[in-house]
């Protein structure tokens, strides 16, 4: 394996997007290493990974690896990870993460009996120990004009993303677990367990779990990627989050918020990025099927629909939340409730247990939308997803 590395300083300026970005600049003093120098004090024989890789990075099953800084795969390269591998990251927060740039790809293909695990290298790991996975593609986003060649930049690192290719391919994540990841520099710069920026629908994401993360579990920034068998346990912010015109499909989704941990919404769904504007002129509108959302019994929301988002949800079970579905018209002229009127925002066959305080709430609605307009079908048809079956063997279950 021959890998050329570049010294990283002020990584936030690697790419410049079309939008202004108030993300804090991060200065990373990288040692330009892919070697056996014992970059970890607790794993002295491990191979340390950090830097910008301009050739394929093929990890070897017999070796041990520790992420000691940002691992950036440049366009035209592939990060290949064998089944059964555990990759640890030094507990340095958002200064250690894996990022796939547009035109690059990741092939992390595990199995149910040999999953790939990304986790913390701390002796006593905790949420936010490292930055997680960041995948950037060339699929459409609505924070740039529809059909334009303009791009946006990621919240951390200033990576470019966005384009005009709905079928963009950033690789494969299959039977992958991401543990103790995510974190925030400030209110505008955050990393999640898995951050998906303009990822296209030729990318495969199936059987992936984010476990005990510091920010969101999965966040979709536009794009068209279809994903299935996703689990989030104990995300300290939202378990699932989308914005910037995300229009893919999500199938078999599991959320668990255990008591004794910090959480926000099960789903927080924005039609566009309110820090900028809806330049593309359309809203997020994914199709979401087979969902189980279990809260921790506080006053939180299972589904927070805002900033004009659309979305078609089918077969949903909600348990132990203070509020079930909340629709907010928080952006004048970009009403979320308009999606209900047009038939592009609805929940069909959804059930709420007795522990859900208020199944439906509408906040400051521009359109006279009622619970009967949002909640369709029959609760008797709602079964959610069978996480106990498809999560067995590779995912943490609680």
Phi, psi and omega per residue, in radians:
X1 nan 2.151 3.101
X2 -1.981 2.127 -3.072
X3 -2.259 2.217 3.082
X4 -1.712 2.245 -3.102
X5 -2.017 2.570 3.023
X6 -1.934 2.463 3.065
X7 -1.163 2.292 -3.069
X8 -1.793 2.129 2.970
X9 -2.383 2.340 3.141
X10 0.901 1.046 -2.995
X11 -1.047 -0.361 -3.095
X12 -1.092 -0.221 -3.090
X13 -1.843 0.269 3.102
X14 -1.057 -0.784 3.108
X15 -2.216 2.648 3.082
X16 -2.135 2.138 -3.131
X17 -1.603 3.099 -3.097
X18 -1.364 -0.383 -3.056
X19 -1.631 2.634 2.952
X20 -1.216 2.574 -3.043
X21 -2.464 2.138 -3.123
X22 -1.671 0.370 3.081
X23 -1.114 2.408 3.084
X24 -1.119 2.409 3.079
X25 -1.282 2.463 3.137
X26 -2.012 2.184 3.084
X27 -1.742 2.132 -3.076
X28 -2.048 2.054 3.061
X29 -1.549 1.651 -3.051
X30 -1.636 2.515 3.124
X31 -1.628 0.134 3.138
X32 0.853 1.129 -2.989
X33 -2.172 2.347 2.764
X34 -2.464 1.413 -2.950
X35 -2.617 -3.099 3.139
X36 -1.818 0.654 -3.005
X37 -1.442 0.100 -3.130
X38 1.183 0.854 -3.135
X39 -1.100 -0.212 3.110
X40 -1.927 2.365 3.117
X41 -1.286 -0.422 -3.129
X42 -1.693 -0.211 3.086
X43 -2.272 1.239 -2.989
X44 -1.088 -0.391 3.136
X45 -1.686 0.064 -3.051
X46 -1.349 2.701 3.036
X47 -1.501 2.179 -3.110
X48 -1.536 2.299 -3.131
X49 -1.974 2.203 3.038
X50 -2.983 2.530 3.055
X51 2.159 -3.103 3.089
X52 -1.713 2.106 -3.077
X53 -1.765 2.136 -3.089
X54 -1.877 0.140 2.978
X55 -2.386 2.874 -3.131
X56 -0.961 2.499 3.074
X57 -1.986 1.889 -3.069
X58 -1.892 1.817 -3.133
X59 -1.318 2.550 -3.025
X60 -1.897 2.285 -3.026
X61 -1.030 -0.521 -3.092
X62 -1.432 -0.110 -3.110
X63 -1.769 2.860 3.059
X64 -2.029 2.381 -3.050
X65 -2.197 2.511 3.052
X66 -2.276 2.201 3.068
X67 -1.389 2.048 -3.093
X68 -1.890 -0.069 3.114
X69 -2.909 -2.977 3.069
X70 -1.084 2.315 3.042
X71 -1.892 1.912 -2.985
X72 -1.994 2.046 3.097
X73 -1.627 2.049 -3.089
X74 -1.345 2.809 3.130
X75 -0.917 2.377 3.126
X76 1.597 -0.053 -3.117
X77 -1.904 2.865 3.086
X78 -2.320 2.354 2.975
X79 -1.674 2.003 -3.119
X80 -1.866 2.181 -3.091
X81 -2.208 2.170 -3.095
X82 -1.335 2.741 3.098
X83 -1.040 2.529 3.070
X84 1.477 -0.036 -3.078
X85 -1.446 2.436 2.967
X86 -1.907 2.127 3.133
X87 -1.953 2.191 -3.095
X88 -1.827 2.653 3.117
X89 -2.117 2.415 3.077
X90 -1.065 2.464 -3.083
X91 -1.359 1.198 -3.126
X92 -2.018 0.399 3.071
X93 1.166 -2.424 -3.042
X94 -1.281 0.002 3.091
X95 -1.495 0.086 3.032
X96 -2.359 2.048 3.121
X97 -2.812 2.966 3.041
X98 -1.963 2.249 3.133
X99 -2.216 2.305 3.076
X100 -1.862 1.998 -3.118
X101 -1.362 2.812 3.060
X102 -0.955 2.336 -3.108
X103 1.581 -0.196 3.023
X104 -1.754 3.048 3.130
X105 -2.625 2.817 3.030
X106 -2.150 2.341 3.051
X107 -2.092 1.585 3.122
X108 -1.987 1.588 -2.991
X109 -2.027 1.725 3.048
X110 -1.689 -2.957 3.048
X111 -2.316 2.994 -3.136
X112 -1.110 -0.528 3.119
X113 -1.645 -0.264 3.128
X114 -2.379 1.212 -3.136
X115 -1.251 2.828 2.986
X116 -1.662 2.301 -3.063
X117 -2.153 2.209 2.971
X118 -1.850 2.171 -3.025
X119 -2.597 3.132 -3.129
X120 -1.459 2.596 3.055
X121 -1.622 0.097 -3.137
X122 -1.238 2.601 3.070
X123 -1.099 -0.644 3.056
X124 -2.171 1.500 -3.021
X125 -1.150 2.636 3.107
X126 -2.610 2.896 -3.108
X127 -1.011 2.465 3.110
X128 1.442 0.190 3.138
X129 -1.128 -0.524 3.138
X130 -2.596 -3.140 -2.915
X131 -1.628 -0.222 3.098
X132 1.539 -2.848 -3.103
X133 -1.810 2.356 3.091
X134 -2.185 2.102 3.129
X135 -2.117 2.178 -3.102
X136 -2.039 2.363 -3.125
X137 -2.301 -2.941 -3.078
X138 -2.012 0.384 3.117
X139 -1.409 2.922 -3.080
X140 -1.154 2.606 2.990
X141 -2.365 2.653 -3.115
X142 -1.674 0.101 3.034
X143 -1.470 -0.033 2.963
X144 -2.177 2.797 -3.082
X145 -1.062 2.427 -3.114
X146 -1.051 2.188 3.135
X147 1.514 -0.050 -3.114
X148 -1.424 2.924 3.058
X149 -1.705 0.125 3.121
X150 -1.181 2.709 3.105
X151 -2.226 2.949 3.021
X152 -1.986 3.118 3.126
X153 -2.223 2.532 -3.087
X154 -1.174 2.744 -3.093
X155 -1.118 -0.648 3.093
X156 -2.086 2.248 3.061
X157 1.678 -0.293 3.100
X158 1.130 0.570 3.109
X159 -1.364 2.476 3.112
X160 -1.337 2.547 3.030
X161 -2.735 2.754 3.108
X162 1.884 2.682 -3.140
X163 3.020 -2.659 -3.038
X164 -2.155 0.393 -3.064
X165 -2.024 1.601 3.136
X166 -1.043 -0.478 -3.090
X167 -1.657 0.403 3.118
X168 -1.022 2.544 -3.070
X169 -2.135 1.987 3.100
X170 -1.849 0.185 3.054
X171 1.939 -2.603 -3.009
X172 -2.442 2.311 2.881
X173 -2.095 2.023 3.137
X174 -2.477 2.243 -3.047
X175 0.916 1.146 -3.101
X176 -2.219 2.400 3.060
X177 -2.127 2.284 3.135
X178 -2.032 2.054 -3.015
X179 -2.041 2.498 2.940
X180 1.017 0.626 -3.055
X181 -1.859 -3.133 3.071
X182 1.559 2.964 3.122
X183 2.743 2.909 -3.088
X184 -2.271 2.445 2.987
X185 -1.541 -0.757 3.040
X186 -2.704 -2.955 -3.074
X187 -1.170 -0.268 -3.089
X188 -1.935 -0.056 -3.056
X189 -2.310 1.864 -3.048
X190 -2.434 2.619 2.940
X191 -2.046 2.564 -3.109
X192 -1.993 -3.135 3.034
X193 -1.029 -0.933 3.053
X194 -2.304 2.027 3.128
X195 -1.867 2.147 -3.041
X196 -2.057 1.828 -3.067
X197 -1.812 1.894 3.059
X198 0.958 0.725 -3.127
X199 -1.455 2.371 -3.025
X200 -1.581 2.969 -2.986
X201 -1.444 0.039 2.952
X202 -1.560 -0.093 3.026
X203 -1.353 2.423 3.136
X204 -1.876 2.139 3.078
X205 -2.283 1.934 -3.019
X206 -2.632 2.295 -3.107
X207 1.069 1.211 3.131
X208 -2.300 2.353 3.125
X209 -2.195 2.443 2.962
X210 -1.941 2.152 -2.984
X211 -2.110 2.113 3.038
X212 0.934 1.057 3.117
X213 -1.679 2.787 -3.067
X214 -1.477 -0.452 3.127
X215 -2.112 -2.368 3.118
X216 -1.261 2.766 3.019
X217 -1.292 -1.283 3.043
X218 -1.991 2.328 3.000
X219 -2.242 2.290 -3.116
X220 -1.905 2.034 3.092
X221 -1.783 1.561 -3.060
X222 1.113 -2.798 3.118
X223 1.537 3.103 -3.020
X224 -2.287 0.181 -3.008
X225 -1.087 2.440 3.044
X226 -1.781 2.331 -3.087
X227 -2.385 2.619 -3.114
X228 -2.542 2.780 -3.128
X229 0.932 1.082 3.139
X230 -1.928 2.371 3.130
X231 -2.257 2.406 3.026
X232 -2.273 2.165 3.102
X233 -2.113 2.146 3.026
X234 1.058 0.801 2.929
X235 -1.240 2.338 -3.095
X236 -1.366 -0.291 2.979
X237 -1.958 -2.282 -3.126
X238 -1.469 2.550 3.098
X239 -1.282 -0.792 3.072
X240 -2.233 2.394 -3.086
X241 -2.482 2.394 2.999
X242 -2.449 2.748 -3.115
X243 -2.861 3.136 3.029
X244 1.026 0.535 2.999
X245 1.445 0.610 3.110
X246 -1.158 2.299 -3.043
X247 -2.351 0.458 3.125
X248 -1.501 -2.904 3.071
X249 -2.062 2.530 3.076
X250 -2.204 2.183 -3.052
X251 -2.299 2.318 -3.100
X252 1.065 1.487 -3.030
X253 -2.095 2.321 -3.105
X254 -2.233 2.267 3.083
X255 -2.243 2.293 3.056
X256 -2.346 2.155 3.038
X257 -1.979 1.853 -3.137
X258 -1.337 2.604 3.058
X259 -1.166 2.654 -3.131
X260 1.556 -0.020 3.101
X261 -2.093 2.827 3.095
X262 -1.507 2.431 3.124
X263 -2.591 2.813 2.931
X264 -2.094 -2.338 -3.052
X265 -1.311 2.708 2.951
X266 -1.144 -0.903 3.026
X267 -2.166 2.280 2.956
X268 -2.107 2.032 -2.886
X269 -2.167 2.036 3.123
X270 -1.956 2.424 3.084
X271 -1.280 -0.506 3.112
X272 -2.728 2.958 -3.121
X273 -1.422 1.863 -3.064
X274 -1.264 -0.156 3.006
X275 -1.248 -0.345 3.132
X276 -2.148 -2.028 3.100
X277 -2.811 2.957 -3.117
X278 -1.566 1.326 -3.095
X279 -1.179 -0.545 -3.106
X280 -1.318 -0.347 3.087
X281 1.368 0.318 3.066
X282 -2.421 2.972 -3.057
X283 -2.040 2.813 2.954
X284 -0.986 2.403 3.068
X285 -2.719 1.266 3.063
X286 -1.406 2.894 2.999
X287 -1.899 2.181 -2.996
X288 -2.188 2.140 -3.005
X289 -2.322 2.420 3.091
X290 1.147 1.448 -3.007
X291 -2.250 2.318 2.978
X292 -2.141 2.147 -3.101
X293 -2.186 2.042 -3.083
X294 -2.089 2.072 -3.107
X295 -1.631 -3.035 -3.092
X296 -1.860 0.210 3.048
X297 1.536 0.024 3.134
X298 -1.540 -2.816 -3.039
X299 -1.561 0.205 -3.064
X300 -1.153 3.017 -3.088
X301 -1.842 2.354 2.998
X302 -1.247 -0.772 -3.114
X303 -2.351 2.064 3.069
X304 -1.951 1.907 -3.079
X305 -1.831 2.069 -3.023
X306 -2.628 3.110 3.092
X307 0.873 0.696 3.024
X308 1.363 0.135 -3.060
X309 -1.055 2.571 2.918
X310 -1.940 3.017 3.108
X311 2.917 2.411 -3.139
X312 -1.974 1.910 -3.085
X313 -1.849 2.362 3.128
X314 -2.433 2.391 3.106
X315 1.110 1.360 -3.030
X316 -2.243 2.379 2.987
X317 -2.107 2.375 -3.111
X318 -2.197 2.281 -3.084
X319 -2.411 2.352 2.909
X320 1.170 0.648 3.010
X321 -1.989 2.631 3.041
X322 -1.181 -0.663 -3.140
X323 -2.299 2.512 -3.133
X324 -1.549 -1.547 3.141
X325 -1.829 2.173 3.109
X326 -2.075 2.127 3.088
X327 -1.873 2.197 -3.077
X328 -2.155 2.199 2.967
X329 -1.671 1.373 -3.017
X330 -1.700 -0.113 -3.132
X331 -2.127 1.876 -3.094
X332 -0.942 2.302 3.129
X333 1.406 -0.063 3.137
X334 -2.265 1.016 -2.942
X335 -1.239 2.261 3.008
X336 -1.123 -0.654 -3.118
X337 -1.100 -0.403 3.087
X338 -1.097 -0.530 3.076
X339 -1.176 -0.570 3.069
X340 -1.164 -0.778 -3.123
X341 -1.083 -0.675 -3.109
X342 -1.422 -0.121 -3.116
X343 1.494 0.231 -3.103
X344 -1.808 0.094 3.022
X345 -2.426 1.956 -3.126
X346 -2.800 2.810 3.045
X347 -2.175 1.957 -3.105
X348 -1.887 2.256 -3.103
X349 1.040 1.215 3.110
X350 -2.152 2.402 3.115
X351 -2.123 2.558 3.091
X352 -2.129 2.267 3.057
X353 -1.282 2.949 -3.134
X354 -1.095 -0.335 -3.128
X355 -1.355 -0.143 3.089
X356 -1.458 2.040 -3.015
X357 -1.126 -0.921 -3.087
X358 -2.298 1.876 -3.079
X359 -1.075 -0.676 -3.087
X360 -2.410 2.416 3.044
X361 -2.410 2.358 3.014
X362 -2.013 2.195 -3.060
X363 -1.944 2.054 3.033
X364 0.919 0.881 -3.010
X365 -1.405 2.385 3.088
X366 -1.375 -0.378 3.134
X367 -2.052 2.480 -3.082
X368 -1.307 1.268 -3.078
X369 -1.615 2.327 3.138
X370 -1.954 3.009 3.094
X371 -1.003 -0.674 -3.134
X372 -1.154 -0.406 3.086
X373 -1.370 -0.509 -3.066
X374 -1.631 -0.733 -3.057
X375 -1.703 1.942 -3.051
X376 -2.031 2.988 3.067
X377 1.279 -2.606 -3.069
X378 -2.292 2.331 3.082
X379 -1.100 -0.420 -3.141
X380 -1.160 -0.349 3.140
X381 -1.564 -0.071 -3.031
X382 -1.489 2.096 3.085
X383 -2.087 -0.229 -3.096
X384 1.200 -2.604 3.129
X385 -2.026 2.666 -3.104
X386 -1.686 1.286 -3.108
X387 -1.084 -0.610 -3.136
X388 -1.017 -0.514 3.125
X389 -1.473 -1.024 -3.024
X390 -1.367 -0.265 3.080
X391 -1.558 -0.139 -3.034
X392 -1.134 2.340 3.010
X393 1.641 -0.461 -3.059
X394 -2.186 -0.431 -3.072
X395 -1.822 2.649 2.889
X396 -1.196 2.396 -3.010
X397 -1.731 -0.250 -3.130
X398 -2.674 nan nan
